[in-house]
Amino acid sequence: MIVIKTRQPDPELEQKIRMLLEREHIEAEQISIDSWEKLVLPGLTLDGMTHEVSCNGRKVSLTRLEFDLLLMLASHEGQIFSKEELFRAVWGQNCDDTLKVVANTVSNLRKKLAGCGSFIRTTHGGYAFVSQKENVVTTP
């Protein structure tokens, strides 16, 4: 994973990341959360300045919430997040339809990223991001 520093942090994204760090009992000062410009993974690039995503060089149009959810998962590769944790981190509050909202947004992301691979895995505890290199199926 490559993170490129930015000059103009996104205050909304910064607050969401701070909330997650608090939940994990990590001091924000331990991580430079206002230094996210690009997150570059095999087959996927997220640009924090423009909120654009490219998949194998192809631009993918995402809503702001879809982008934030994808960034949340991709920046914590392999970590399992419950639907409630994702909802609090991305939407910033709870509601009666929390589980449905997260599931629908994940479904939309999977459809939009379908030509790139299966990056978001459903697990027993929620969702996790898996990089392209782990999506390759090898046969004997």
Residue, then its C-alpha position, 0 to 999 in steps of 0.5 A: m500500500i502506498v499513501i501519498k501526502t496531501r496539502q489540503p486535508d478533508p475535514e469530514l474524512e479526518q473526523k471520521i478517521r479520528m472516530l475510528l482511531e478513538r474506537e481502536h484506542i489509538e491517538a490521532e497523533q500516532i497517525s498522520i490522518d491529514s496526509w492522505e492524498k492517494l491510496v494505491l493498491p494493486g488494481l485500485t487507486l483512491d484519490g482523497m483530494t478529488h474523491e476519484v477512484s480508478c480501477n485498473g486505470r479505468k475511472v469509477s464514479l462513486t458517491r461521496l458515501e461510497f468513496d468514504l466506505l471504500l476508503m475506510l475498508a481499503s485503508h484497513e486492509g484485512q480488518i473486519f468491520s461490523k456494519e454498525e462500525l462502518f455506519r458510525a465511521v462513514w455516516g457518523q450516527n446510528c439509525d434503525d436501518t443501519l444494517k440495510v444502508v451499509a449492505n446496500t452501499v456495499s452492494n453498490l460498490r461491488k457492482k461498480l468495482a465488478g470489472c476490477g475484482s472482488f475487493i470487499r469480502t463478507t465475513h461472519g463479523g461484517y466486511a473486510f477489504v482484500s487486495q487484488k493480489e489475494n483475489v487471484v485464484t490459483t489452480p493446481 
